[in-house]
Amino acid sequence: MNAYGAGDGYWYPSEQDHRAAAVAVLNALREYRASETAMRRRTRSSMEMGESDLLALRYLLEADKAGVGIQPKELAARLGMTSASMTSLVDRMVTGGYVTRETHPSDRRAILLRPTPGADAEVRQTLGKMHQRMIEVAESLTPEQAAAVTYFLLAMRDAVDTLDSESDQPPAGHPNKTR
């Protein structure tokens, strides 16, 4: 017997319908990805930034929070960009007031990229409420549910990252995974 959840509108199949349950999970994941994509599009639009710019800013904010600066070549490697493309991206972000160039403290020829305080404030204003709602949902999970979701997401990552579909290795995070 199939049933709906407690008023949430999602279909929860019986234990006998395992394949339908798997399809329901994948459909929910697709719905989440579509919502996340739309949210990122709205964020890029409101901040007048491209996808690479927003990713670069995210990396720079994370590094700044850790107390380190990132050189353009490091950022280019993380984003998979050429040196010329990185130069254009950095120029746009400096002009937009999101990033500053600083002289490297130990190598005067090198520069470090750092987010401006205004960039951090704008990201917080634009994404703060959404991040808070996401944290609240994650915190509502029991430890067992959190472990199951984490396992599932890591296994899905491995499934889409792995070209060798014939591998007998369990996905990362699986209890039978050996390293």
C-alpha positions as CSV (number, residue, x, y, z in Angstrom):
1,M,0.0,0.0,0.0
2,N,1.4,3.4,-0.9
3,A,0.8,6.4,1.2
4,Y,1.4,10.1,1.3
5,G,3.4,11.7,4.1
6,A,1.9,13.8,6.9
7,G,0.5,16.5,4.7
8,D,3.8,17.3,3.0
9,G,2.6,16.2,-0.5
10,Y,5.4,13.7,-1.1
11,W,4.7,10.1,-1.9
12,Y,6.2,7.5,0.4
13,P,5.9,4.0,-1.1
14,S,5.5,0.8,0.9
15,E,8.5,-1.3,1.7
16,Q,7.4,-3.8,-1.0
17,D,7.8,-1.1,-3.7
18,H,11.6,-0.5,-3.2
19,R,12.1,0.6,-6.8
20,A,9.4,3.2,-6.6
21,A,10.9,4.4,-3.4
22,A,14.3,4.9,-5.1
23,V,12.6,6.8,-8.0
24,A,10.8,9.0,-5.4
25,V,14.2,9.8,-3.8
26,L,15.7,10.7,-7.1
27,N,12.7,12.8,-8.1
28,A,13.0,14.7,-4.8
29,L,16.8,15.2,-5.4
30,R,16.0,16.5,-8.9
31,E,13.4,18.9,-7.4
32,Y,16.0,20.2,-4.9
33,R,18.6,20.6,-7.6
34,A,16.1,22.6,-9.7
35,S,15.3,24.8,-6.8
36,E,19.0,25.3,-5.9
37,T,19.7,26.2,-9.6
38,A,16.9,28.8,-9.6
39,M,18.2,30.2,-6.3
40,R,21.7,30.5,-7.7
41,R,20.3,32.3,-10.8
42,R,18.4,34.7,-8.6
43,T,21.5,35.3,-6.5
44,R,23.7,35.9,-9.5
45,S,21.1,38.3,-10.9
46,S,20.7,40.3,-7.7
47,M,24.5,40.6,-7.3
48,E,25.0,41.1,-11.0
49,M,27.7,38.3,-11.1
50,G,28.3,35.3,-13.3
51,E,28.5,31.7,-12.1
52,S,32.3,31.7,-12.0
53,D,32.4,35.1,-10.2
54,L,30.1,33.8,-7.5
55,L,32.1,30.6,-7.1
56,A,35.3,32.6,-6.9
57,L,33.8,34.9,-4.3
58,R,32.7,31.9,-2.3
59,Y,36.2,30.4,-2.3
60,L,37.7,33.8,-1.4
61,L,35.3,34.3,1.5
62,E,36.1,30.8,2.8
63,A,39.8,31.4,2.6
64,D,39.4,34.8,4.3
65,K,37.4,33.2,7.1
66,A,40.4,30.8,7.6
67,G,42.7,33.8,7.6
68,V,44.5,33.1,4.3
69,G,44.7,34.9,1.0
70,I,44.5,33.2,-2.3
71,Q,46.7,33.9,-5.3
72,P,45.0,34.2,-8.7
73,K,46.7,31.0,-10.0
74,E,45.3,29.0,-7.0
75,L,41.9,30.4,-7.7
76,A,42.2,29.6,-11.4
77,A,43.1,26.0,-10.5
78,R,40.1,25.6,-8.2
79,L,37.8,26.9,-10.9
80,G,39.5,25.2,-13.8
81,M,40.1,28.5,-15.6
82,T,43.0,29.7,-17.8
83,S,45.2,32.5,-16.6
84,A,43.7,34.9,-19.1
85,S,40.1,34.1,-18.0
86,M,41.2,34.5,-14.3
87,T,42.6,37.9,-15.1
88,S,39.3,39.0,-16.6
89,L,37.4,37.6,-13.7
90,V,39.6,39.3,-11.1
91,D,39.3,42.6,-13.0
92,R,35.5,42.4,-13.0
93,M,35.4,41.5,-9.3
94,V,37.8,44.4,-8.4
95,T,35.8,46.8,-10.5
96,G,32.6,45.6,-8.9
97,G,34.0,46.2,-5.5
98,Y,34.0,42.5,-4.4
99,V,37.7,41.8,-4.3
100,T,41.0,43.6,-3.6
101,R,44.5,42.8,-4.7
102,E,47.1,42.8,-2.0
103,T,50.8,42.4,-2.2
104,H,51.9,39.0,-0.9
105,P,53.7,39.4,2.4
106,S,56.6,37.1,1.6
107,D,56.8,37.5,-2.2
108,R,56.5,41.2,-3.2
109,R,56.0,40.1,-6.9
110,A,52.9,38.0,-6.1
111,I,49.5,39.2,-5.2
112,L,46.8,37.8,-3.0
113,L,43.1,38.2,-3.6
114,R,40.8,39.1,-0.7
115,P,37.1,39.8,-0.5
116,T,36.1,43.3,0.5
117,P,34.0,43.8,3.6
118,G,31.2,44.9,1.4
119,A,31.3,41.6,-0.5
120,D,30.9,39.6,2.7
121,A,28.0,41.9,3.8
122,E,26.3,41.6,0.4
123,V,26.6,37.8,0.4
124,R,25.3,37.6,3.9
125,Q,22.4,39.9,3.1
126,T,21.6,38.0,-0.2
127,L,22.1,34.4,1.1
128,G,21.8,34.7,4.9
129,K,18.2,33.8,5.3
130,M,18.4,31.0,2.8
131,H,21.4,29.5,4.6
132,Q,19.7,29.8,7.9
133,R,16.6,27.9,6.6
134,M,18.9,25.2,5.2
135,I,20.8,24.9,8.5
136,E,17.5,24.6,10.4
137,V,16.4,21.7,8.1
138,A,19.7,19.9,8.5
139,E,19.6,20.4,12.3
140,S,16.1,18.9,12.4
141,L,17.5,15.5,11.3
142,T,18.2,12.8,13.9
143,P,21.8,11.6,13.9
144,E,20.6,8.5,12.1
145,Q,18.8,10.5,9.4
146,A,21.9,12.8,9.0
147,A,24.1,9.8,8.6
148,A,21.7,8.3,5.9
149,V,21.5,11.6,4.0
150,T,25.2,12.1,4.2
151,Y,25.9,8.5,2.9
152,F,23.3,9.0,0.1
153,L,24.7,12.3,-1.1
154,L,28.3,11.0,-1.0
155,A,27.3,7.9,-2.8
156,M,25.5,10.0,-5.4
157,R,28.6,12.2,-5.8
158,D,30.6,9.1,-6.4
159,A,28.1,7.7,-8.9
160,V,28.2,10.8,-11.1
161,D,31.9,11.3,-10.7
162,T,32.8,7.7,-11.5
163,L,33.2,6.7,-15.1
164,D,33.9,3.0,-14.3
165,S,30.4,1.7,-13.7
166,E,31.8,-1.8,-13.3
167,S,33.7,-1.0,-10.0
168,D,33.0,-3.3,-7.1
169,Q,34.1,-0.7,-4.6
170,P,31.3,0.6,-2.3
171,P,30.8,4.4,-2.4
172,A,32.8,6.7,0.0
173,G,31.3,6.7,3.4
174,H,29.9,3.2,3.1
175,P,30.5,1.0,6.1
176,N,32.2,-1.7,3.9
177,K,34.5,0.8,2.2
178,T,38.1,-0.1,2.6
179,R,41.0,2.2,2.0
